[in-house]
Amino acid sequence: MKIRLALAVGTLATLPSLTGCLSHTRTVPKTRVADVIMSTSVESMAQQINTRYNSLDTFNASVEISATTGGGLQGKETQSLNFAGYILMRKPEFLRVLLLVPVVRTQALDMVSDGSNFKLLIPPRHRAIVGSNKLTTTSKNGLENLRPDVIFDSMFIQGPEKDQIMSMTTDIRVIESGKKKKDLIEEPAYAVQILARPEGTTVRTLRVIHINSIDLLPYQQDIYDADGKVITKAYYSNYHYYGPNSTIPFPSNIIIERPRDHYSLTVNITKLTLNAHMDDDQFELKIPEGINVETLK
């Protein structure tokens, strides 16, 4: 026993010298800890998320939107021009997206939804589409799988509903800072999981909201399908207070990625009015006569 102990002690004693001979040191980017870090609890985080969402009754934004299709599997990416337009929302689930053709500013696309069904008009192609917000038959063209719920759920982050539960974990993320983005800042980040009620011994993840610890605002949201696969990734940046009396910040840049459909949308908000009155006719779309209407299932 004494011999074994002596051998163990001797081996440990040689490690410092071996490390110097057998190791290699390389230079890595230097990070620093964030100057201000805010701590919170899962209960406080749930309240903050719900407060931000509940403070929005209507949403009227002037936007610029571009789409990128393709990716690694295709070996190429195609990016569209920037389309100016408008996004309107009225709770509980009314949504309208109107895009304009660059330069001439005629209608390029007009889509309305009541939360269950949608209408889509594409005047340049003399095409109209109606259908359910719930996608049942997928298309090889990823953009044709776009439904209003993708935009609504990505842009307006909700907390847990009555039949859902919430948990929270903490991790570390490294972000770039400074004008030339040469400074690397290391900060804790919160991951808020929105879960379905347990069925037996299993529980299903519905969404994960990633929140930074500097101002406790979301910077990413992952949305999952029933099989636990990520169907939407949304990224949020450049928060602003819109309006002189606004107390709730809203991101001016939102990127919506659909990895399984191989496309992404970039939404830049140039002007935003919150909680102004909206009439029903702002969410009505009349399809002109002579345009063939397709029904999607």
HUGIGI-V24818 format. One record per run of one state. SS is the DSSP state (~ for helix, > for strand, _ for the rest). FROM is the first residue (numbers start at 1). TO is the last residue. If there is no record, write none. Layout:
ss = {SS	SS}
from = {FROM	FROM}
to = {TO	TO}
This chain:
ss = {_	~	_	>	_	~	_	>	_	>	_	>	_	>	_	>	_	>	~	_	>	_	~	_	~	_	>	_	>	_	>	_	>	_	>	_	>	_	>	_	>	_	>	_	~	_	>	_}
from = {1	2	23	31	34	42	55	58	72	76	80	83	91	94	101	107	114	117	123	126	127	133	142	146	148	156	164	178	183	197	199	200	202	203	205	213	218	225	230	241	250	259	263	275	280	284	292	297}
to = {1	22	30	33	41	54	57	71	75	79	82	90	93	100	106	113	116	122	125	126	132	141	145	147	155	163	177	182	196	198	199	201	202	204	212	217	224	229	240	249	258	262	274	279	283	291	296	297}
